[in-house]
Amino acid sequence: MSTNKDIAILGVGMHPWGKWGKNFVEYGVKAARDALADSGVNWRDIQFVSGAATMRNGYPGYVAGATFAQALGWQGAQVNTSYAACASGSQALAAARSKILSGECEVALVIGADTTPKGFLKPAPGERPDDPDWVRFRLGITNPTYFALYARRRMEIYGDTQDDFALVKLKNAEHGALNPYARYRKKFTVEDVRASAMVADPLRLMDICATSDGAAALIVSSLDYAKRIGKASAPRIAAISTVTPSFASAVIEMPDLATDSAVACEPQRFRAALPRKAYEEAGIGPEDISLAEVYDLSTALELDWIEDLQLCARGDGAKLVRAGVTKLGGRLPVNTSGGLACFGEAVPAQALAQVCELAWQLRGEAGERQVTNAKVGITANQGLFGHGSSVIVKR
C-alpha cells in the first residue's frame, strides 16, 4: 500500500452543458472518451469504473458505474456507483482513490452525467421526516428560497447588497463566456441582473443557477502508473473531504434560519468543516491556494464559500469581489470555469467538472481563462441531507 495519498489526474473530459434532450449515457460516453484520449490510456486498460449516480434517470442512473462500463464496452473492470446528491462526483472520486491507494487497481475512470427536468430540482418522492431537506421542501422552502435565506442573512449581518450579489454574476459570466463547455456564454451588466425577475427575495433570476444536461470524467491513477506512462508531472489530487455535519451545525445550518445564534456558533459551520479537513489532509493552508471552484447555486452563496474556504475573514467575501480579487487577473480567482451560474446543475457531474477545471488550470491549458502560475486549487460542494465535498488539486 502506498504511503502517499496523492493520485494523478491523467486525463479529463467533458460534454458541454445545455438542454440537449438526450439520454445521460450519451453525454457520459462522450466525456469518458475525451478523458481517455486526453490521458493516452486505452479503455481496455481501465481497471475500475466509478460512477456518480443520477436519481432522475431510472435504474441505469442508480447503477451509473455499470451503465457506463457497459456503454463503453464490457472489458472486465470493477465497477462502483456513489450517491451524495451534488457531491456525488467527489464521492465517486474518493472511491477510486481508495481503490488506487489500497493497491487494488492502478488506473480508474471516474464519471458523472445527468439529464435534468425543467424547473428547480427537488428531492426524490417519498416520506422522509428525518431528512431536513425533505422537510424544508415540504414546508415550501425550495432551493431558491433556501438560498435566499442565506443571502438575506448576509445582508443583515455583513451589510452585503443585491448589487454585491450581481457583481458575482457579472464576474462568473465573464469567465463562462471564455469556456466552450459552458451553457451560458454571455456577459451582463448590473442593470441586467436588476431587471431580471425576482424569484425569492433578495435573489433574482440571474442570481440563481439553472438545471442542465452535461457530463464530466477523469482518468486517475497511482503515481507509479503515471510515471510509467510518462505523466509524472500530471496534476495530483492531494485531498478529498466528504465530512458530514456535526450535531451543532446540523441544527443551526440546516435550515440556518437564525442570525445571532448562527454567528455565535461560527466554528461549527458544516461548510467550513469540509475544506478544513481537506487542508489538513493535503498539509497546506488557505494561503497556498491559487484558485477555487465553488458551488454557486446562488450568487450570495459564492460569497459564503469564499469565507468558508478561509480565503478571507468572515463577512469579507463581498469586499474581495468588489476589489476584483476573485476575477481572472485578480489575486485569487474563483470559478474561472464560470461556475454553476454559466453551467447550471448536472448533479452527478458538477463536482467532477470542478476538478476538470482545476486540472486544465494547473496544466496551463485553460486558454483565455488561464490563471498565471496556478499551483494549487480547491473545490467546494454541498449536497442534500448532509452531503458535501472539498477536493484539493496541486501541481
Beta strands, then each sheet from edge to edge (+ up, - down):
strand 1: 7-18
strand 2: 48-52
strand 3: 78-82
strand 4: 107-114
strand 5: 198-200
strand 6: 203-204
strand 7: 213-221
strand 8: 236-241
strand 9: 291-293
strand 10: 376-379
strand 11: 381-382
strand 12: 388-394
sheet 1: 3+ 2+ 4+ 7- 1+ 8- 12+ 10- 9-
sheet 2: 3+ 2+ 4+ 7- 1+ 8- 12+ 11-
sheet 3: 5+ 6-
end
